[in-house]
């Protein structure tokens, strides 16, 4: 049996690591959105926690975490999708809230206004001082 490490503030009923990496958590959101938004005002507390998230931030935001902070800051409670346990690929799990947001942006290549949909998934660390980004992509 593999012992898992829970790194999120929410710790109730963590799953066994199964290879799938995700188990839904009912009754969310787990973290107050206003609290998360206030935390990430200090960009240094926002950590890309999974390799996939780090790749997505490079791909979608040119490695600019400030853009991720802006997206989190523009979330509304109605953007909430669900909550789930997520694995980082190294034996640790975090209970995460997932959000989806649509924004109009200007395409750099054409100058055209386009509607972009972004998906964000994050957890607050056990210390309550770090936001762990699990997923962030368009």
Secondary structure, 3 states (H helix, E strand, C coil): CCCCEECECCCCCCCCCCCCCEEEECCCCCCCHHHHHHHCCCHHHEEECCHHHHHHHHHHHCCCHHHHHHHHHHCCHHHEEEEEEEECCCCEEEEEEEEEEEEEEECCCCCCEEEEEEEEEEEEECCCCCEEEEEEEC
